[in-house]
Amino acid sequence: MIVILMIALLAGAVVPKRVTRIVGGSETTIDSYPSLVAVERRNLWNGVWWQSCAGTILNPRYVLSAAQCFFGPAGSSYRNASGVVYYVEKEINHPYYSLYNTSSDISVVRLSTRIGYNPVIQPATIVANGFVFPDNIPVKVAGWGHTAYYGDYSNVLQETTVTTVDRRLCAERYRTLNLRPNVTETMLCAGALGVTGRDTCTGDYGGPLYYGHIVIGIAIWGHQCGHPDFPGVYVLTVDFDSNTNMAVLALLTVALLAGAAYSAPQASRIVGGTETSIEKFPAMVAVEFLGVWTGVWGQSCAANIVTARFVLSAAHCFDGIFYNPSYRRIRAGSSYRNTGGILSYVDVEFNHPSYGLNGYDGDISVVRLLTPLEYSPVIQQAALVTHGFKMPDNLPVVHAGWGAISQGGPLSPVLLETTIFTINNELCAARYQTLPRPQVVTENMICAGIPDIGGKDACQGDSGGPLYYTNILIGVVSWGAAFSAPQSSRIVGGTETSIEKFPSIVAVENYGVLSGVWSQSCAANILTTRYVLSAAHCFRGLFYRPSNRRIRAGSSYRNTGGIVSYVDVEFNHPSYGLNGNDGDISVVRLLTPLEYSPVVQQAAIVSQGFKIPDNLPVVHAGWGRIEQGGALSPVLLETTIFTINNELCAARYMTLDPPATVTENMICAGILDVGGKDACQGDSGGPLYYTNILVGVVSWGHGCANETFPGISTAVSSYTDWIAASLSCYKLCVESYEDAVDFNMATLTVLALLLFAGFACSSPATRISGGTEASVEKFPAIVQVEFLGTASGIWSQSCGGHILTARYILSAAHCFHGIFYDPKNRRIRAGSSERNTGGIVAYVDVEINHPTYGANDMDGDISVVRLLTSLVYSPVVQQGPIIIHGFDLPYRLPVVLAGWGATEAGGLASPQLMEAKVEILDTEVCQKEYGSLSIPRVVTDNMICSSLLEQNAGDACQGDFGGPLYYDDILVGILSWAEGCGTNSLPVVSTRVASYTNWIIDAAV
């Protein structure tokens, strides 16, 4: 039976005026109180939901609250909201509760659907029945209730610390108010006697009172929230009848996610673990076997507390020829093997019915104990993963147990833990099929370890124990095979890969001054057709000359294949050389531009200031040495490692002699305390990727694949703006605009590739009045926006768009607006030069028009559009870079527009993609022209006006709108509107992308 002894956040009291919530509290987050929920009531008159109480998650189907929150006429509706909304199916108020008997003010509430656990939604740990709580103990309350007596509700979760108060003293004080009911033995008082303003209040009732993270009470009432003489009152121990208990227990379902642990070996605990304590893993218990011959109890498996009466373990721990329930017991609350804590003997096991039918599939068991456990800080329920949740690959997860510290080695006398990573199930299954006796890995299992490295894993004696993600139980240790210890292969610890997978990587070759031979010595990453990004130390030194460096793109092989381009000039970061290896980054200009192809493409780089989290799986690629002092690899290699906390990394490097400096502009990555995978000499300047986003440039390290000292990369996000400025200045100042326009160098931190996570390369396009034919190969980021005719039922191109990411495009808001507009009536066609045919089609999911659109003529005519399915990139389908926020384009700058629009005013749309060269006009001149019309039009600073660069060179027309306006390959405008087309028209007006770049990023990323 589940015994729930609750006290809560003062339910129903009001408090002397205070300025902060819960009264006298401070803001907190649901991460600190993941078992707390808001209880909302629907107003029967206006149908509006409003938060009126709080509650505590017991299990996926039940919440604990105060009965007063669920007391009233039939037909009232309630719901719990905590990021996710769940509706109430039935409340089970304590049978003795009434408005005059608040000593039983407690309710177990059944939800209509199951709660899905995650890091901010978890079940509570409840104090044992009958536990007597001492006075003067600090406890915590949290909630969204009134912030003061007669105050307002808090919009954000609040917490405050109060102290338990002697019940007799509390009762005496409340008697002076002549209140009914008084404080009874089933209640607990808590507050800050003699201090005004710390308490629960109206709206907090039904919520929990915590000691540590254990729920000891439920808030029910008080007097004038935060009154210095009257503490808050919480309901304590309640004797639920057996029927209620069993009803709760029946719904306490276990997510039968059969978690099988796979890994590779090593030579220390669990294997490869470190000592830990039961305080960190209070839901874990040891399963002890009684030796049939020895008569001695000894730990042989582990399990996880599901309720006070049930634990979850592996079926094979409760099966076998000599198995008898009386030969099993569990030990809870102890960090040590076979000693300490409390014991409970097994009553009966419920092994999954599929166990034994297909290898270790279904190796999971729910085990009932003869006597219930008593919860405490070291004995608590586990939070279980929701049913059907699929664990992603490369997720850091934790094993804990007392098992063997090596294959065939002794069991550990103390609890150990280790962090490993989830492994793709198909890969895992394929490997187990190579064993002399192949083993079956099913979809009901989780593989975890450090592939091709090993050294950390569960082992004999850990079976039945937990596999945690954060503190959520996602797996139960089942079985595995002993593999070899870490292997040392390429990059170090890498595997062969191909340039098709990493088309933005290039080899940097050095011309030997003495040998006269070109040879790969570094790597780099393609920014544009003319620029690559590398490490500054690859472009510096006593004998360095730009003429002694070239890059090789499009080849998987070292020193052969692909295309070669020579270096023109390098722009090393100005801080490089001032503080160790800080600023080890360089933008390098090539003498001749690269030609894009499936194996030569721009990199998508991370946004300025983005902080890479710890323990993130990242990828190195390169042709460097396959081990410290070893040979360079003849073929491109890749390896997956994990980001490491910078402070920890810096502390380790300070132990070297002499110490080395790790700054905040660097990323540490490797496999800490294991080693075996890393970049090495020859990989410098190459990429560190998260997914396909360039987050780092390989810089330096201590040795290669060292278990103590991770590899160091330059953090690209510390330099994104500088990279953008380097490109912009050279493009605008030197190449494309050598007119009389005098640029202020300070403004040239501007026309940047929008190098934020997920944006890569692109180009222009449009069928233009009087333009010339173009191809989508030249403008791979342009797409057609097709409308479904409501009368004709035919799809036809009517606007253009620009690819932001595989799932988002940028277009004009007026193309996704109107009386007949419906997302189902829009789709995009990418990768085709021909109108209404070819390429690939993706349908629109939802449009995000700019909120200002429609308020001031065509101002704000821009839309970020989400697609139902992702685009697949190819040479004719690519992301496009967009201009940096706030950049002002100079007048008379030559730009290009492209599209399939009408070839003349009132004419037919073009069957072929067209382009036209135009130049940017003075906005004030444009405003005057449009302001002089009989019906004046508004031209704002958020618009760009453009006109013909050459007579009859072309212009935008109907059908081009929503399409791109490019400077070089950078999107600077979205074609919006115009009066007429061609030579007799007024200027074409485009939405100025630089006015909306930050909004675009927020909407699309």
N, C-alpha and C positions, 0 to 999 in steps of 0.2 A: 504494500500500500504506500502511496506517496503521501507523506505528511508534510504539509506546507504551513510553516509558521511565519506569518508576514506581519510586518509593521510598515507604515508608509509615510509618504510625504504629507504632512498635515493636511488632511482633506477637509476643506470647507471653512477654514478659518480666514479671517481677514486681519490686516496688520496695520500698526501705526504708519503714517506716511513715510515712505522711503523712496529713493530715486532708482533703486535697482530691483531686478526681478527676483523672483521666488521668495521673496522679500530678503533683501540684504545679500543677494547672491552675486555671482559673476558669470559671465558668458562661458559656456563650455560647448562641447560637440557630442554628437551621438556616438562617436568612436569611443568615448569614455563610458558611455552608458548604453551599450548595444541591446540590452534587454528591456529598455524603457520604450513604451509606446504612448502616443496620444490617443485618448478616447474622445471621439467627436459625436455630437448629437445633432440630428436634423431638426430644424425648426419646422413645426407642423403647419405654420401659416405661410412662410415664404420659401420653404424647401431648402434653405441655406444650411450647410454644415458648419458647425463651430465647435472648437475644442473646449470641452467642459471638464474632463478628468484625465487621469493617466492610468497606466497599467503596466504589468510586467509579463514578459513572455515566459510561459512555463515549458511549452513544447510546440511543435509545429501547428497544433490545432487549438491550444488553450492559452488564455491570458488570465492573469490574476489581477483583480481590481477591488474596489470597494463596492459593496452592495448598493449603497446610496446612488451610485452612478447608473444603476440598472433597475431602479425602483420607480414605478409610476404606472399610468394607465397603459393598457394593451395598445399595441400599434406604434409605439415609439421605436425609432430606428437609431442605431449607433454604428460607428465604424472606428477602427484603429488606423491611424496614419503614421507612418515612420519612413517616409520616402516611398513606401508602397502601401496601398490601401487594402484592408481586409474587412469584410462585413461580418457582423455578428449573426450567428445562427440561433444561439440559445444562451441565456445566462442561467447559472446555477447559484442563486443567492443562498447564503446560509439559512437553513430553515427557521432559525430563531431570530433572524434579523427583522427589525421594524424601526420606524422612526424614533421609537422610544426605547429601543434596545440596541444601541450602537456597539455594544460589546461583541456582537457577531456581524459587524459591518464588513463582510468579506464576500467575494463572489468569484467563482471560476466561470469564465466566459468561453464558450465554444464558438470558433469561427467557421464561416461557411466554406472557406478554402484554406489549404495548408500554407503556412508561412515558409518561404524559402530562405534559409540561413545564408548570411554572407558576413563580412567583417563588421558591419554595423547593424546586423539583425541576428541576435543570438539568444538562447534561452538563459534564464537566470539560475544562479545557484541559491537554493533556499535553505535557511537554517533548520536544524533538526527540531522535531516536535518536543516541546517541554523545556527547551534550553532557556535558562534564566540568565538574562543579560545584566551585567553589573552597572552600577551608576557611574556617572562622570567619564563615560567612554565617548570619544569623538566619533560621530557618525555623519553620513552625508545624505543630503536630499537633492533631488533634481526635478525640474519640471518647467512647464510653460505658463504657470498660473499668474495671478495678479502680482504686480511688483510692489504693491503697497495696499494698506487698508483703503478700500474704495478706489484702488488704482486700476490701471489697465493691465490686460494680459501681455505677457512678453512674446515678442515675435521670434525670439531665439531661445534655445534651451539654456537654462540657468542652473547653477549648483551652489550650495552653501554647506558649510560644516556647522553642525550643532552638537550638543552634548546630552547624553542620556541623563534624565533627572529622576531622583527618588520618587517612586510612585505615590507613596504616602504623602510626601510634601506636595506633590502635584495635585493629588485629590483634595487635600485641605484647601489649597488655594482656589480650586474650582468650586468648592462648596460655598465659598463666600459670594459667589455669583448666583447661587440658588438655581443652578442649571440642572436640567434633567435630560439625559442621564448623566451620572457622574463618572469619574474615572474608576474603572474596574480592574480586576486582576488579569483580564485578557488584553489589557492595553499597556502601552509603554509611552512615556512622556520624553520629549527631547526638545531642547531649545537652547537659549543663551540667557539664563536667569540674570536679571539685573542689567541686561544689555538690550537696548531697543533695536529691532529691525533685522533679526535673522530667523527665518521660519518658512514653512510652507504657507500657501494661501489658496483662495478659491481658484479652482482650475488645476491645482496640484493633487487634489484628493484622488485616492485610488492608486497613486504612484508609490514607488518603493522608498524605503529607508535602508541605507546600505551601511554595513560594517565591512570595511575593505570592499570586496566585490560580492559579498554575501547579502542577500535580501533578508532583513530581519523584521520588517514591518511594513504596514500599508497606511498611508496618511488618511485620516478620517475626519478630524475636526480640530477646533481650537478657538481661541478668543482674540479677536482683533489682531490679525496676523502680525507677528513680530513683537507682541506686547512683552515688556521686560519681566512681568510677574506671572505670565501664563504661557507655559511651553506648549508646543504642538502635541497632539495626541495621535497615537498610532495603534492599530489593532495588532495584538500579539497572537499567541497560540490559540488555534481554533480546532475543535475536535470535529473533523468531517466524519459523517457516517460512512460505513464501508462501501455503500453503493456509489456514493460520490467519488470516493477514492478509486474504485475500480473503473468507473467511467472515464476518469482522467487517464488512468494507466492504459486503458484499452486504446486510447488515441495517441499514446506516446510512441509513435512508430519510429523505427530505425530505418534510415536510408540505407538499404542493403546494397551498398556500393562495394562489391568485393574487391578490396584493394590489394593487389599482389605487388610485393616489392621486389624489384629487380635491381641489381647493381653489380659492381665489380669490386674486387677485394683490396685489402691493405693490411697493415700490421699493427693497428692500435685499436682502442675500444670501439665498440658497437658495429662495425669496424670504422676506424678513422674518426672516432668521436671525441668529445671532451666531456669532462665531468659536469653534471648539472644537478638540480635538486627537484624534489617533488613539489616544492612551492611553484616552480615554473610549469610543471605538468601535473596539476592536481587531479585530473580526470584519469590518470593512468594507474593501474594496479598490477601487481605481480600475480601470476597464476602458479600456484605450487602443487606439485604432484606428490602423492604418498608412494614411496618406493615399495613395490610388492614384496621384494625380498629383504630390503634393508629396514623397512618400517620407519624411514626418515622422510620428513617433508623437505622438498627442495624446489626452488623456483625453476620452471622449465618453459613457461610462456608468459605472455602479458595480456592485458585486456583494458577496456575503456569503459568508464562509468556512464551508463545511459540514464538510469534513475537510481534511487537509493536501493532498489531491489534487483536491478538488472545491469549486467555488463555485456559488452560486445567484444568478441574475440574471434580467433580462427577456428573453424570446425575441426581441423586436424588435431587441435589441442584437447578436444573433447570427443575423441573417437579412438578406436583401436581394440585389439583383442582383449586387453586387460582393463579397458576403460570401465570405470564405475564412478558415478557422481560423488560417492563418498570418498573417493581418492583425489578429489580436487577441492582446493580452497583458494581464496584470493586474499592478498595482503594490500591494504590501502593506506595511504598517508605516510609512506616511508621511502626515503631515498636509497635505502640499503637493502641488499639482497638477503632474504631469509631472516630479517630481524626488524623490530620496530613496527610502528603503525598499528592498525587494527585488523583482525581476521574475520572473515565470514565464509562459511562453507557453502558449497554448491548444492542446490536443491535439484534442479533439472536443467538440461541444455536443450536448445532448439536449433539444431544444425539445419542449414538451408537444405531443402529437399533435393536440390540439384547437385549437392556435394557428392563426389565420388563417381559421377556419371561421365565426366569429361576432364580427366586430369585433375587440376586443382580448381577448376571452375566452381564457384559457389562455396569457396572455403571461408565461410563466415557463420558465426553462431551467436545467438542471443541466449545468455545464461542467467537463470534465476537463482538468487541467493536464498539461503534458509533464513537469514536475519538481515534486516535493512541496514545499510550504512548510515552513519550520522555525518552530515556535511560539516565541514570546517574549512579553514583556509587551505588545507592540504588534501581535502577530499571534496571533489566537486563533479558535477555533471559535465560531460563533453558536449560541445556544440557540433552537431552533425551537418554535413553538407546536404543540400536539398536533392531530392530524387531526380535522377536523370542529368544532373549537371556534368558536362564534359570538361575535364581538366585540360587546359592547353599544354603544349609541349614547352620544355625549358623553363618551367615554373620552379622557383626555389621552395623546397618542402623539407620538413624536419622529421627524422626518426628519433625515437627515444627508447631505451630499454636496458636490460641487465644481461644481454646475450654475450656470446663468445666475442672476444676482442680480436680474433683472427680466425681464419678457416682452420677448424680443429683445435683452436686454442682454448684457454680457460675462460669461464664466465666472469663477467665483471662484478666486483663486490658492491659497486656503487652505480647509481643511475647515470647513463651516458646519453648524449644527444649528438646528432650530426646533421648537417645541411647537405642535401643532394638536389638533383633536378629531375623533373619529370621528362621522360623520353618517349618519343613517338612510338605508339604501339605497333605499327606495321614494321618499323625497323627492329624493334625488340623481338617481335614474333619471328621475323626472318632469321635473327641471330640464334634464337633458341632452336630453330629447326636445323641448325648446323651441328648440334651436339651429336655424339655417337648414339645417344638415345634421345631423339628429338622430343621437345616439350611443347605443349600447347599454350600459347598466350591468347586469351580471348578478350573481347571488348568489355568484359566485366572485371578486368584487371588494370592496374596502373603499374607501369614500369618506371623506375626511378633509380638514379645513380649518377655517375660521371662517366659517360661513354668514352671508351678508348683511353681512359686515364685510370679509372678505378680508385681504390684507396679509401672509399667511404661507402658504408652499406649497413643494413641489418644483417644479423648472423644467427646461428643456432641459439635459441633461448629468447630471441626477440619476437618470435611468431605470436600473432594475436595482438601485438602492440600497435601503437598509432603511427600513422603517416599524416602529419599536419600541414595544412597551408594556413599561415598565420596561426590562429588557435582553433581552426575548424578541422574536425576529423574528416579526412577525405579517403583514407585507406586503412586497411588492417593488414599488417605484415603477414605474408603467406609463404612464399618460397623463392628460390633463386638458385643460381649456379655459380661456382667459384671460377672466376676468370683471372687472367694474369694481371699483374700490377701494371702501373702506367707504362704505356709505350711511347717511344720518342720517334715521331715521324715528322713529316715536313711542317713547315712554317714556324715554329716547332709544334708538333702534335697535330698537324693539319691533314687534310685529305685533298686529293686532286680535284680541281674544279675547272671551269672554262670561262673564257671571256664573255660568252653569251650570258652568263649569270651575273658578271660584273663588268658591263660594257663601259662604265665610266672610269675604270682604272687604266692607267698607262704606265709603261716602264720608262724610267729616266735612265738614259745611258750616258756614260762618261767616256770621254776620249782620253785614252792613256797617253800622257805626255811622253813617256819613254817607249811604250810598246807600239804606239800608233794604232791601237785597236779600240773600237767602240765596244763597251760592255755595260750591261745593266748593273746599276749600283744603288738606285733608289726607285721609288714609285711616286705617282701623282694621281690627281683626280680631275676629270674634265669639268670645267666651269662653263665655258662657252666654246665655240669653235676656235677661238683664238687664245683662250686662257686656260691654264691648269693650276691646281692648288697642290702644294707640296710642303716639305719641311725646309726651313731656311738653311739648316746645316748642309743640305744637299746642293745648295747654290751659294756656297761661301768657302773660302780657304785660300791658302797661299798661291796655289796654281789655278784658282778658279777663273775661267773666262766663259761668258755666255756661249762663245763659239765652240766650247768643249762640252756642251750639253745638248742633247736632243731627246725627244720622246718617241716611243713606239706605241701606237694605239691599235686596238683591234686584234691582238694576238694573244693566245694562251701560252705561247712559248717564249722563253727567254732568248733575246738577241736574234730572233728570226720571225718572219711573217708580219702581217699587219701593214700599217702605213707609218712613215717616219716624218716628223716635223722638227725643225731646229729651233733652238731658243733664241729669241730676240733680246729680251731683257727680263730681269727678275725684280720683284718688289718685295724684299724681305721686310718683315714687320720691324718698325723702328726700335722696338724694345728688345729685340733679339740680341743676346750677348751681354745685356746689362745685369741679369740676375739668373745665372746658371743657364738652364735651357728654356726659361720662360720666353714666350714670343717666338717659338720655333715654328714659324709658318711663313709661307711665301706664295705670292700670286705671280705666276710666270707667264709672260706673253710669248707666243710663238711667232716665227717669221711668216709662216703660211697657215691658213686656217685648215682645220680638220673638216672632213666631210662625214656627216652623220650616217650611220648605218645600224643594223641590228647589233653590231659589236662595237660601235663607237657612239656613245651617247653622253649627254650631260648628267652630272650628279645632282640629286636633290640634297640640299644641305639644310642643316638645322637652323632655327631662328636665333637671333641675337638674344643672349641672356638665358636661354633655356637650360635648366639644371637637370642633368641626367641622374636619375635615381640610382641608388646602390642595387646590386644583385640583378642588374638587367642583362639579359643575354645579348651579346654584341659579337660582331664577326670581323675578323682580320682576313685580308687576302694579300698575296704578294708572291714574289719569286726569291725571297731571302733565304738565309741559311736554315737548314733543317735541324740544326742543333748548334749549341755554342761551339764556335770554332770549326763547324762542319762545312760541307759543301753547299753552294747555292743550288736552289731547285731549278731544274730545266723546264718545269711546267708550273703554271699558276696553281697555288694552293690556297685553301681557306681553313679557318678553324673558328669554333665558337668558344668564347670565354665569357666572363661576367664582370661587370663594373664593381669596383671595390671602393668603400668609403674613403674619401680623400684624407681625412684626418688620420685614420688608421694607417693608410699608405705613407703619408708624410712622416708619421712617427717611426715607421720601420726604416725609411730611408735616412732618417737622422741618426740611426745607429751605425751607419757605415763610417769608415775611416778613409778619407774625410767624408763628413755628412753631405748628402745631396738634398737639394731643395725641391719639394713638390708644392706647386702653387695652386690657387683656385682656377687658374687658366689651363689646368691639365686634367686628364682623365686617367685614373688607374684601372687596369683591367687584367684579369688572369684567373687562375683557380687557386685561391689563397690556401696556403699550407698543404697544397697537393702538388701544384706545378704541372709541368708536362705539356702545356699549350701556351703559345705566345708568338709575338712577332720577334724577328731576330735581325742581325745585320743584313742589309739588302732590302728590308721591308720598309725602311724609313721613308716618310713622305706618303706612304700608302694609306688606304682607308681603314677607319674603324666605323662599321655600319651598325645602326640599329634598324632592323628591317632593311629597307633600301635607302635609308636616310644617312648621309654622311655626318657623323657626330664628332669624329676625331681624326687627326693626322698623326700617324706613327712617328714618335719622336726619339725616345731613349728608354733605358732600363739598366738594371744591374744583371749582367749575364742574359741568358735567354731561358724563358720558362722556369724561372727560379720560384720555388714554392713560397719563399719568404718575401721576395721583392717583385711585385707585379710589374708588367710593362706599362710605360707611360706614353700617352698620346696627347697632343695639343688639343684642347677643347675648342672645336670650331665655333661654338656658340659664343665664346668670348671675343671672337674676331669677325663675326658675320658682317657687321656694319662696315668694318675696315675693308673687308674683301669687296663688298659692294662699292665702296668709295673708290677703291683701286681700279675696278673695272670701269666705273662711270667716268672718272676723270680722264682716263686714257682714251676712252671712246669719244667723249664729247670734246675734250680739249685738243686732241691731236688728230684723230682720224676723220671724223665725219663732219666737223663743223668748224672750219678754219676761217670763217667770215669775220665781219667786223664786230661780232658780238663778243663783249668782254665778260668772261665768266668770273665770278667771285669764287676763288678756290674753296672758301668755307662752305659754299652751297653745293659743292660737288661730292658731298657724302650722300649722294642722292640716287640718280637714275640707276638703281641697283636691280640686279636679279633679285626678286623677292625670295631671298634664300632662307625660307622658313620651312619647317618640317613638312615635306610632302610636295613641294613645288619643284618641278624640273624644267626642261626646255620646251620651246615652242617657236611659232612664227606667224606671218600674216596671211590674209586672204579676203576676197569679196568680188561679186559680179557687179561691176561698176559701170556707171554710165560713161561710155567712151574709154574704158580701161583696156587692158591687155590680158590675154589668157594667162592663167597661172596653173599650178598644180598643188595638190595637197601635200606632195613631198616637200614642197617649199614652205608650206604653212600647215604643219601637222597638228597644230593645236586648234585649228578652226573646225567648227562643226556646223551642220545645218540644223535649224530648229524647224520641225515639220508640224503643221496643224492638221487635225482631222476635221474635214468639212462637215458641219452639222447636218447640212442638207444632202451633200453629195456622198458622204461617207468615204471620201478619198483623202489620203494623206498627201500633203504638198508642202514644200519648203516655203517658209514665209519670213523667217528671221535667221540670224546667225548667232554664234556663240563661241566661247573660248574655253578650252579644257583647263581647269584648275588642278584637279586631282582625278583619279580614276572614277570617283563617285560624284564629283561636283563640276559644273560648268558655270561660266559667268556670261550674262546676257543683259538685255535691256528689260526693265520691269514691264514696259508696255507690251512686250511679247508674252507676258504671263499674267495678264490682267484683262478685265472686261466683263461685260454682262453675261456672255456665254462661256467665259473661261472655266475650264475644268482641267486639272492635271492629267486626267486620262486622255485628253484631247491634244496632248503635246508629246513629242518624242524627239530624239536627236539622232542624227546620222553622222558618224565620224569616219574618217579615212577614205573619203571619196571626193574626187574632183568634179564628178558629174552630179547635177541636181536630181534629187529624188531617186537615185539608184546607186548600187554598189556600197562598199564599206560595211560598217556594222551599225546596228540600230539599238538604242537603249531608250526605254520609256521613262517619263518624268514621275518621280515620287512626290516631291513637294517643292514649291518655289519659296524663296525667302526674299521678297521684294524689300528694298530699303524703306524704312518707316516714314521717310519724308516724301516719298513719291506720291504725287497727286496734290500736294499741298501748295505748290508754287509752279504752275505750268509743268514743264518737263524736268524740273530739278529733282535729283535723286532717282533718275531713270536707270536703275541698275538692279540686278537680281542675281543672287546665288541660287542655283538650281540643283537639287539633289536628284540623282538618278536611281531608278529601282534596282538596276544591276550595274556592276562595275565595268568600266571599259578595260580592254586588254591592250596594253601599249605595244606599238610596232613602229616601224619607220614612218608610217603615215598617221599614227595616233599617238600623240605625246602631250605631256603637260607643258604649259607655257609659263615663263617667268613674267611677273607683273611688277610695275614700278613701285618704288618705295613710297611710303606714306608722306604726303606733304610736299613732294618735289614739284617745283614750278618749271615747266618746260619753256625754253626760250622761244621767242617769236622767230618765224622764218625757218624753224627746224624742219628738215625734210622728213616726212613720215609716210607710211603706206597704209592704205585701207584695202580690204578684200571682201568678196562675197559673191552671191549668185543673184543679186537683185536686178531690177529692170535696167535695160540698157539705155533707156531714155524715159523722160517723164511720160507716164501713161503707157509705156511700152511693155513688152513681154519680159519675163524674167530670163536670165541667162541660163542656158543648159550646162555651162562650163564655168568653173571658178575663175574669177577675174580679179585683177589687182590694179590699183592706180596710185601714183605718187602725188602727194599733196604737201602743202606746207602749213605750219601753224600760224594763225593770224593773231594780231593784237585783240585781246578780249574787248577792250573799250570800243575799238572800231566796229567789231562785230555787234556789240550791244546797240550802237547807234544805227547800224543798218537795219537790224530787226526791230528796233524801237520806232523807226520811221514808217513802218508798214501801216496800212489803214486799220488793221487789227494788230497792234503791236505784240511781239513775242518777247518773252523774258529770257535773257542770257545771263547766267549767274557765274560766279567764280568757280563753281563746281563743274563747269563745262569747258570744252576745248573747241574752238572754231578752226576750220581748215578750209583751204581753197586750192585751186589747181596750181601745181608747180610749173606746168608747161601748158601752153594752149592746146586744147582738145586732149589733154592727158587723161581726163576721166574724173569721175565724181561718184559719190554714193547715191543710191536711189532706193525706191521701195523694194523691200526684200533683203537689203543689206543691213538693216538696223538690228542691233544686238550683236553684230559682228565686231571684229577687232580693228583698232587703229594702232599700228606698231611703229616704234622707233627701233631700227635694227630688228631684233627678235623679241623685244620687250613690249608687253602690252601697256599702252599708255592711255587708251581711250576705248569706250564702247559706243559704236555709232548709234545715235539717238534720234535725231530729227533734222529736217531741212525744209526749205521752201523751194520746190522745183528740183530739177536734176540737170547736171551738165553745165555748159558754158554760160548759160543765161541765169543760172541759179544764184541764190544767196549762199553764203558759206554753209558747209555741212557742220552740224553741231554734234559733238560726242560728249558722253559723260566722262569727266576727268577721273580716271581710276585712282590717281594719287590722293584724291579727296576721300576715298573710301577704302583704302588698302587695309587699314586696321579692322574695319568692319567686315571686310571680305574674309580676312584670316579668322576672325571670331566665328563667322558663319560657316566656314568650310572646313575648319580643322577641329 
